[in-house]
Amino acid sequence: MKMKRALISVSDKTGIVEFATKLHALGIEIISTGGTYKALAAAGIPAIYVTEVTGFPEILDGRVKTLNPYIHGGILAVRDNPDHIAALEEHGIRGIDLVVVNLYPFRQTIAKPGVSLEEAVENIDIGGPAMIRAAAKNFRDVTVVVNPERYAALLEQLANKGESEASFRMMLAREAYSHTAEYDACISRYLRAAAGETELPDTLHVVYEKVQSLRYGENPHQAAAFYRNRLAPVWGVAGAKQLHGKELSYNNIVDVEAAYQIVRDFSAPAVTIIKHTNPCGTAQADTIADAYQLALDADPVSAYGGIIGLNRVVDKAAAEKMSGLFVEAVIAPGFEVEALEVLMKKANVRLLAADFSDTDRTDQELKSVSGGVLLQERDLQTAPREAMRVVSKREPSEREWAELMLAWNVVKHVKSNAIVVAKDGATLGVGAGQMNRVGSAGIALAQAGAKASGAVLASDAFFPFRDSIDAAAAAGIKAIIQPGGSMRDDESIQAADEHGIAMVFTGMRHFKH
């Protein structure tokens, strides 16, 4: 059916004048409202103001203007239903074949500093969603457009056939419902926050947009894509800008996230090297180049083919050191020009610049299970030193305290059961993901080797038995940090005292499954 009449009312006016000009040239009558009508009139495009169609003025400061049978009847009438057509003729209602609407900028409004609840509420669109949903419901006869990027394809179809293709209308309807669903989810989330609700919601609304399709998932037979949270500011790995290198893979993105989260926990210049989401080496130093060298020295074998995370802008000195190692990706707050010149000599290495500020660190984590998801707050807390308790007879020295805090910052990011051995600003051994804690301790201590003498050890959860403390003592460990809380804590403390080890309880566990 040839398109004859369009209703245009858009908040995002990108390309709307050009689009409406071509609609007019095709002989399509245009109805419009408010700011859109003014924009079209200023461009010399003939349009009918909506009140001329409804026969009723805008009221309530514009809250009511399109909520009218002359609008919704024209949108919702099924064209091959004789009763519907008879009703239109009886009431003098003309059909509307095209609805071009996008909504009040609610998300942009609430992003403004100091915005009031009243201002936010006034930017909740009512008529727009109603028209979009009505047109989308009647997609067999009506074309609905919420995305300016669709204008060109629609115009091409109209120029060639005088109407839109059925499959195109159905795709636009699906896009329209996604548009209104996202809008409602954003409003719901804002009102929860405005009301001071802190409990996890009874109904979870999530809206993600595709950043990119991926070649495959964890394995080549698994389809995958990367999505960004549409209900939160753009930040973190999802907001990182890729400056160089080939396309990120699924596993790259998972490991980049692990690197990003670890180095954000350090205030001093810090570097971590990730393999399969676990840190094979993490260090802090006075310069980012020195921190990288320490992290690499911790486990140069595992570092090959890893992901590097740095919490400072990469300078030339650090880049030159990194250039000697094959790595998949590097994520940092930025890269100096000279550093980029060095690293870009490697054609495939992915270089990512991300926001490392503390903004929005209150985000949540979703994990899929069969038929549902788990939701939790991200583990962002780390017990401060003043909240910790020395339970052994020997107090840690100041040097040991510094090493304990480093090890504690790292162990929270290692898969449980997790053990980290550290000394001189760097990890020496990491035991991850073992079925028992003594197994993880054995891996970490073996990796540290002779360097474990005089080092410290961190455990993400309590020691159920003294066997790990005895193994640590045999390797030369001088201080241990752990949450405490076991029924056998007394045995662990006794073992530490027997070996002259300083032991600190944090009172905070950091399981990572």
C-alpha positions as CSV (number, residue, x, y, z in Angstrom):
1,M,0.0,0.0,0.0
2,K,1.5,3.3,-1.1
3,M,2.6,5.5,1.8
4,K,0.6,8.7,2.0
5,R,0.9,10.2,5.5
6,A,3.6,10.5,8.1
7,L,3.8,11.7,11.7
8,I,7.2,13.1,12.7
9,S,8.0,14.1,16.3
10,V,11.6,13.6,17.3
11,S,13.9,14.6,20.2
12,D,17.0,13.6,18.2
13,K,16.7,15.7,15.1
14,T,19.8,14.2,13.4
15,G,19.0,14.3,9.6
16,I,15.3,15.0,10.1
17,V,15.2,18.0,7.9
18,E,16.8,16.2,5.0
19,F,14.6,13.1,5.6
20,A,11.4,15.2,5.7
21,T,12.4,17.1,2.6
22,K,12.6,13.8,0.7
23,L,9.3,12.6,2.1
24,H,7.6,15.8,0.9
25,A,9.2,15.4,-2.5
26,L,7.7,11.9,-2.7
27,G,4.2,13.4,-2.1
28,I,3.9,12.2,1.5
29,E,1.9,14.5,3.8
30,I,3.6,15.3,7.1
31,I,2.1,15.9,10.5
32,S,4.3,17.2,13.2
33,T,4.5,18.5,16.8
34,G,6.4,21.0,18.9
35,G,10.1,21.5,18.2
36,T,10.1,19.2,15.2
37,Y,7.3,21.3,13.6
38,K,9.3,24.4,14.1
39,A,12.5,22.9,12.7
40,L,10.6,21.7,9.6
41,A,8.8,25.1,9.2
42,A,12.1,26.9,9.5
43,A,13.5,24.7,6.6
44,G,10.4,25.5,4.5
45,I,9.0,22.0,4.6
46,P,5.2,22.0,4.6
47,A,3.8,20.2,7.7
48,I,0.5,20.1,9.5
49,Y,0.6,20.9,13.2
50,V,-0.9,18.1,15.3
51,T,-3.7,20.3,16.7
52,E,-5.1,20.8,13.2
53,V,-5.5,17.0,13.1
54,T,-6.9,16.4,16.6
55,G,-9.0,19.6,16.7
56,F,-7.9,19.9,20.3
57,P,-5.2,22.2,21.7
58,E,-2.1,21.0,23.5
59,I,-2.8,21.1,27.3
60,L,-1.0,20.6,30.6
61,D,2.2,22.2,29.3
62,G,2.4,19.9,26.3
63,R,1.9,16.7,28.3
64,V,-1.2,16.0,26.2
65,K,-1.1,16.6,22.5
66,T,-1.0,13.3,20.6
67,L,-3.0,11.1,23.0
68,N,-6.1,11.4,20.8
69,P,-8.2,9.1,18.6
70,Y,-7.4,11.1,15.5
71,I,-3.8,10.1,16.0
72,H,-4.0,6.7,17.5
73,G,-7.0,5.6,15.4
74,G,-5.0,6.6,12.3
75,I,-2.0,4.5,13.5
76,L,-3.8,1.4,14.8
77,A,-6.4,0.8,12.2
78,V,-5.8,-2.5,10.3
79,R,-6.1,-1.6,6.7
80,D,-7.7,-4.9,5.5
81,N,-10.2,-4.9,8.3
82,P,-13.6,-3.6,6.9
83,D,-14.9,-2.7,10.4
84,H,-11.7,-0.7,11.2
85,I,-12.0,1.2,7.9
86,A,-15.7,1.9,8.5
87,A,-14.9,3.3,11.9
88,L,-12.3,5.6,10.4
89,E,-14.7,6.9,7.8
90,E,-17.5,7.3,10.4
91,H,-15.4,9.5,12.6
92,G,-13.5,11.3,9.9
93,I,-10.1,9.8,10.9
94,R,-7.4,9.5,8.2
95,G,-4.8,6.8,8.4
96,I,-1.1,7.4,9.4
97,D,1.3,5.2,7.5
98,L,4.6,6.3,8.9
99,V,5.5,7.2,12.5
100,V,8.9,8.7,13.0
101,V,9.4,9.3,16.8
102,N,12.2,9.2,19.3
103,L,11.9,10.1,22.9
104,Y,12.6,12.9,25.3
105,P,16.3,12.7,26.4
106,F,15.7,11.2,29.8
107,R,19.1,9.5,30.1
108,Q,20.9,12.7,29.0
109,T,18.8,14.7,31.5
110,I,19.6,12.5,34.6
111,A,23.3,12.5,33.6
112,K,23.5,16.3,34.2
113,P,25.1,17.3,37.5
114,G,22.6,18.3,40.1
115,V,19.5,17.5,38.1
116,S,16.3,17.5,40.3
117,L,13.7,14.8,40.5
118,E,11.1,17.2,39.1
119,E,13.3,18.0,36.0
120,A,13.9,14.3,35.5
121,V,10.2,13.5,35.7
122,E,9.3,16.2,33.2
123,N,11.6,14.4,30.7
124,I,9.6,11.2,30.9
125,D,7.9,10.9,27.5
126,I,4.3,9.7,27.5
127,G,2.9,10.4,24.0
128,G,6.1,9.3,22.2
129,P,6.1,5.7,23.6
130,A,2.4,5.4,23.1
131,M,2.8,6.3,19.4
132,I,5.8,4.1,18.9
133,R,4.1,1.1,20.5
134,A,0.9,1.6,18.6
135,A,2.8,1.8,15.3
136,A,5.0,-1.2,16.1
137,K,1.9,-3.2,17.0
138,N,0.4,-2.4,13.6
139,F,3.7,-3.1,11.7
140,R,1.8,-5.0,9.0
141,D,0.4,-1.6,7.8
142,V,2.5,1.1,9.5
143,T,6.2,1.8,9.4
144,V,7.8,3.0,12.7
145,V,11.2,4.6,12.8
146,V,13.0,5.4,16.0
147,N,16.6,5.4,14.7
148,P,17.8,8.1,12.3
149,E,20.2,5.5,10.8
150,R,17.2,3.9,9.2
151,Y,16.1,7.0,7.2
152,A,18.2,6.2,4.1
153,A,17.1,2.6,3.7
154,L,13.4,3.7,4.1
155,L,13.8,6.5,1.6
156,E,15.3,4.1,-0.9
157,Q,12.4,1.7,-0.6
158,L,9.8,4.5,-0.9
159,A,11.6,5.8,-4.0
160,N,11.6,2.4,-5.6
161,K,8.2,1.0,-4.6
162,G,6.2,3.8,-2.9
163,E,6.0,1.7,0.3
164,S,8.3,-0.1,2.8
165,E,9.0,-3.8,2.6
166,A,7.1,-6.1,5.1
167,S,10.3,-7.6,6.5
168,F,11.7,-4.1,7.0
169,R,8.6,-3.0,8.9
170,M,8.9,-6.0,11.1
171,M,12.6,-5.3,11.9
172,L,11.7,-1.7,12.6
173,A,8.9,-2.8,15.0
174,R,11.3,-5.0,16.9
175,E,13.8,-2.1,17.1
176,A,11.0,0.2,18.3
177,Y,10.0,-2.1,21.2
178,S,13.7,-2.4,22.2
179,H,13.8,1.4,22.2
180,T,10.8,1.8,24.6
181,A,12.0,-1.1,26.7
182,E,15.4,0.5,27.3
183,Y,13.7,3.8,28.0
184,D,11.4,2.3,30.7
185,A,14.3,0.4,32.2
186,C,16.3,3.6,32.5
187,I,13.4,5.4,34.2
188,S,12.8,2.5,36.6
189,R,16.5,2.4,37.5
190,Y,16.6,6.1,38.1
191,L,13.5,6.1,40.3
192,R,14.9,3.3,42.4
193,A,18.0,5.3,43.0
194,A,16.1,8.5,43.7
195,A,14.0,6.7,46.3
196,G,17.2,5.5,48.0
197,E,16.5,1.8,47.4
198,T,19.6,-0.2,48.0
199,E,18.3,-3.7,48.0
200,L,18.7,-5.8,44.9
201,P,15.6,-5.4,42.7
202,D,12.7,-7.9,42.7
203,T,12.7,-7.6,38.9
204,L,16.0,-7.2,37.1
205,H,15.9,-5.0,34.0
206,V,19.1,-5.1,31.9
207,V,19.7,-3.5,28.6
208,Y,22.9,-4.1,26.6
209,E,23.8,-3.0,23.1
210,K,26.1,-4.9,20.9
211,V,29.6,-3.4,20.7
212,Q,30.8,-6.0,18.2
213,S,30.3,-9.5,17.0
214,L,33.2,-11.8,17.9
215,R,34.7,-14.5,15.7
216,Y,33.7,-17.1,18.3
217,G,33.5,-17.6,22.1
218,E,35.8,-19.5,24.4
219,N,36.1,-22.1,21.7
220,P,35.6,-22.0,17.9
221,H,32.3,-23.8,17.9
222,Q,30.7,-21.2,20.2
223,A,29.0,-18.1,18.8
224,A,29.7,-14.9,20.8
225,A,29.3,-11.1,20.8
226,F,30.4,-8.2,23.1
227,Y,27.8,-5.9,24.6
228,R,27.9,-2.7,26.6
229,N,25.5,-1.7,29.4
230,R,23.1,0.9,28.0
231,L,21.8,1.9,31.5
232,A,25.2,3.0,32.8
233,P,27.8,5.6,31.7
234,V,30.3,4.3,29.2
235,W,33.4,3.3,31.2
236,G,35.8,0.4,31.8
237,V,36.6,-2.3,29.3
238,A,33.3,-1.8,27.5
239,G,34.2,1.8,27.0
240,A,37.9,1.3,26.1
241,K,39.2,2.7,22.9
242,Q,41.2,0.3,20.8
243,L,44.2,2.2,19.3
244,H,45.9,-0.6,17.5
245,G,45.9,-4.3,16.7
246,K,43.6,-6.9,15.4
247,E,40.0,-7.5,16.6
248,L,39.6,-8.6,20.3
249,S,38.5,-12.2,20.9
250,Y,36.1,-13.4,23.6
251,N,39.0,-14.7,25.7
252,N,41.0,-11.5,25.2
253,I,38.1,-9.4,26.6
254,V,37.7,-11.7,29.6
255,D,41.5,-11.4,30.4
256,V,41.6,-7.7,29.7
257,E,38.8,-7.2,32.3
258,A,40.9,-9.2,34.8
259,A,43.9,-7.0,34.2
260,Y,41.9,-3.8,34.4
261,Q,40.3,-4.8,37.8
262,I,43.6,-5.8,39.4
263,V,45.7,-2.7,38.6
264,R,42.8,-0.4,39.6
265,D,43.3,-1.6,43.1
266,F,46.7,0.0,43.4
267,S,47.5,3.6,44.0
268,A,51.2,3.3,43.2
269,P,52.3,2.6,39.6
270,A,51.3,-1.1,39.1
271,V,51.4,-3.7,36.4
272,T,49.8,-7.1,36.1
273,I,50.3,-9.8,33.5
274,I,47.2,-12.1,33.0
275,K,46.9,-15.6,31.7
276,H,43.5,-17.3,31.7
277,T,42.1,-14.5,34.1
278,N,44.7,-15.2,36.7
279,P,47.7,-12.9,37.4
280,C,51.0,-14.7,36.7
281,G,52.9,-11.6,37.8
282,T,51.9,-8.4,39.5
283,A,54.1,-5.6,40.9
284,Q,54.3,-2.0,42.0
285,A,57.2,0.3,41.8
286,D,58.2,4.0,41.5
287,T,57.9,3.9,37.7
288,I,55.6,2.0,35.4
289,A,58.6,0.6,33.5
290,D,60.1,-0.8,36.7
291,A,56.7,-2.3,37.8
292,Y,56.5,-4.0,34.4
293,Q,59.9,-5.6,34.8
294,L,59.1,-6.9,38.2
295,A,55.8,-8.3,37.1
296,L,57.5,-10.0,34.1
297,D,60.3,-11.4,36.3
298,A,57.7,-13.0,38.6
299,D,56.8,-15.6,35.9
300,P,58.4,-15.0,32.5
301,V,57.3,-18.4,31.2
302,S,53.6,-17.9,31.9
303,A,53.8,-14.2,30.7
304,Y,54.3,-15.3,27.1
305,G,51.0,-14.6,25.2
306,G,49.5,-12.9,28.2
307,I,47.5,-9.6,28.7
308,I,49.2,-6.7,30.3
309,G,47.4,-4.2,32.5
310,L,49.0,-0.9,33.7
311,N,47.4,1.8,35.9
312,R,49.6,4.6,34.5
313,V,50.0,6.0,31.0
314,V,52.5,3.9,29.1
315,D,55.7,5.8,28.5
316,K,58.5,5.0,26.0
317,A,60.6,3.2,28.7
318,A,57.8,0.8,29.6
319,A,56.9,0.3,25.9
320,E,60.5,-0.7,25.0
321,K,60.6,-3.2,27.8
322,M,57.2,-4.7,26.7
323,S,58.2,-4.9,23.1
324,G,60.5,-7.8,23.9
325,L,57.5,-10.0,24.9
326,F,54.8,-11.5,22.8
327,V,51.5,-10.4,24.3
328,E,47.9,-10.4,23.1
329,A,46.8,-7.0,24.5
330,V,47.7,-4.1,26.7
331,I,45.2,-2.0,28.6
332,A,46.2,1.3,30.3
333,P,44.8,4.8,30.9
334,G,46.7,5.9,27.8
335,F,49.9,5.7,25.7
336,E,52.5,8.4,25.1
337,V,53.1,9.0,21.4
338,E,56.6,7.6,21.6
339,A,55.2,4.5,23.3
340,L,52.7,4.0,20.6
341,E,55.5,4.2,18.0
342,V,57.3,1.4,19.7
343,L,54.3,-0.9,20.4
344,M,52.7,-0.4,17.0
345,K,55.6,-2.1,15.3
346,K,53.9,-5.3,16.5
347,A,51.0,-5.6,14.0
348,N,48.7,-7.7,16.0
349,V,49.0,-6.5,19.6
350,R,45.8,-4.9,20.8
351,L,46.3,-1.5,22.5
352,L,43.4,-0.3,24.7
353,A,43.0,3.1,26.4
354,A,40.4,3.0,29.2
355,D,39.0,5.2,31.9
356,F,40.8,4.3,35.2
357,S,39.0,6.8,37.4
358,D,37.1,5.7,40.4
359,T,33.8,6.8,38.9
360,D,31.1,4.1,38.7
361,R,33.0,1.5,40.7
362,T,29.7,0.5,42.3
363,D,28.7,-1.7,39.4
364,Q,27.3,-5.2,39.7
365,E,28.2,-8.5,38.2
366,L,25.9,-10.9,36.4
367,K,26.7,-14.6,36.0
368,S,24.5,-17.0,34.0
369,V,23.2,-20.2,35.3
370,S,20.8,-22.6,33.6
371,G,17.5,-20.8,33.3
372,G,18.6,-17.7,35.2
373,V,21.3,-15.4,36.4
374,L,23.1,-14.5,39.6
375,L,23.5,-10.9,40.5
376,Q,26.0,-9.5,43.0
377,E,27.9,-6.3,43.9
378,R,31.4,-6.4,42.5
379,D,34.0,-7.2,45.1
380,L,35.5,-3.7,45.5
381,Q,36.2,-3.6,49.2
382,T,39.6,-4.3,50.6
383,A,40.1,-4.2,54.4
384,P,42.3,-1.3,55.4
385,R,45.4,-1.9,57.5
386,E,43.9,-0.3,60.5
387,A,41.0,-2.7,60.5
388,M,43.3,-5.7,60.4
389,R,44.3,-7.7,63.5
390,V,47.7,-9.1,64.3
391,V,47.0,-12.5,66.0
392,S,50.6,-13.9,66.3
393,K,53.1,-13.1,68.9
394,R,55.4,-11.4,66.4
395,E,54.3,-8.2,64.7
396,P,55.0,-7.7,61.0
397,S,57.8,-5.2,60.3
398,E,56.9,-2.2,58.2
399,R,58.5,-3.8,55.1
400,E,56.4,-6.9,55.7
401,W,53.3,-4.8,56.1
402,A,53.9,-3.3,52.7
403,E,54.4,-6.7,51.1
404,L,51.3,-8.1,52.9
405,M,49.1,-5.3,51.6
406,L,50.4,-5.9,48.0
407,A,49.8,-9.7,48.3
408,W,46.3,-9.0,49.8
409,N,45.4,-6.7,46.9
410,V,46.4,-9.4,44.4
411,V,44.9,-12.5,46.0
412,K,41.4,-11.1,45.8
413,H,41.6,-11.3,42.0
414,V,43.0,-14.9,41.9
415,K,40.6,-17.9,41.4
416,S,39.9,-19.7,44.6
417,N,41.5,-21.5,46.3
418,A,44.0,-18.7,46.0
419,I,47.5,-18.3,47.5
420,V,49.9,-15.4,46.6
421,V,53.6,-15.2,47.7
422,A,55.2,-11.7,47.4
423,K,58.4,-9.9,48.2
424,D,60.1,-6.6,47.2
425,G,57.0,-5.1,45.5
426,A,56.1,-8.1,43.3
427,T,54.4,-11.4,43.4
428,L,56.8,-14.4,43.3
429,G,54.3,-17.3,43.1
430,V,50.5,-17.6,42.5
431,G,48.5,-20.7,43.3
432,A,45.0,-20.5,41.7
433,G,41.9,-22.6,41.5
434,Q,42.9,-25.7,43.3
435,M,40.5,-28.0,45.0
436,N,42.3,-27.7,48.3
437,R,44.2,-24.8,49.9
438,V,47.4,-26.7,50.6
439,G,47.5,-27.5,46.8
440,S,47.4,-23.8,45.9
441,A,50.0,-23.1,48.6
442,G,52.3,-25.8,47.2
443,I,52.0,-24.3,43.7
444,A,52.7,-20.7,44.8
445,L,55.7,-21.8,47.0
446,A,57.2,-24.0,44.3
447,Q,56.9,-21.2,41.8
448,A,58.6,-18.8,44.2
449,G,61.4,-21.3,44.9
450,A,64.4,-20.0,46.9
451,K,63.0,-16.4,46.6
452,A,60.3,-17.4,49.1
453,S,62.8,-17.0,51.9
454,G,61.8,-13.8,53.7
455,A,58.7,-13.3,51.6
456,V,55.0,-13.0,52.7
457,L,52.0,-15.1,51.8
458,A,48.3,-14.2,51.3
459,S,45.3,-16.5,51.4
460,D,41.9,-15.5,50.0
461,A,40.1,-17.5,52.7
462,F,41.0,-19.1,56.1
463,F,43.3,-22.0,56.5
464,P,41.2,-25.1,57.5
465,F,44.3,-26.8,58.8
466,R,47.9,-25.9,59.8
467,D,49.5,-27.8,56.9
468,S,49.7,-24.8,54.7
469,I,51.4,-22.7,57.4
470,D,53.9,-25.5,58.0
471,A,54.7,-25.6,54.3
472,A,55.0,-21.8,54.2
473,A,57.5,-21.9,57.1
474,A,59.5,-24.6,55.4
475,A,59.9,-22.3,52.4
476,G,61.0,-19.4,54.5
477,I,57.8,-17.3,54.6
478,K,58.0,-14.7,57.3
479,A,54.5,-13.2,57.4
480,I,51.0,-14.4,56.4
481,I,47.8,-12.5,55.8
482,Q,44.4,-14.3,55.8
483,P,40.8,-13.6,56.7
484,G,40.6,-15.8,59.7
485,G,37.3,-17.3,60.8
486,S,38.1,-21.1,60.9
487,M,37.1,-23.3,63.7
488,R,40.9,-24.2,63.8
489,D,42.2,-20.6,63.8
490,D,44.0,-21.4,67.1
491,E,45.9,-24.2,65.3
492,S,47.0,-21.8,62.5
493,I,48.0,-19.1,65.0
494,Q,49.9,-21.7,67.1
495,A,51.7,-22.9,64.0
496,A,52.7,-19.4,63.1
497,D,54.0,-18.7,66.5
498,E,56.0,-22.0,66.5
499,H,57.7,-20.9,63.3
500,G,58.2,-17.2,64.2
501,I,55.8,-16.1,61.5
502,A,53.8,-12.9,61.8
503,M,50.1,-13.6,61.1
504,V,47.4,-11.0,60.3
505,F,43.7,-11.5,60.2
506,T,41.7,-9.2,57.9
507,G,38.2,-10.3,58.8
508,M,37.3,-10.2,55.1
509,R,37.2,-13.1,52.7
510,H,37.8,-12.8,48.9
511,F,36.5,-15.9,47.2
512,K,36.6,-15.6,43.4
513,H,34.8,-18.5,41.6
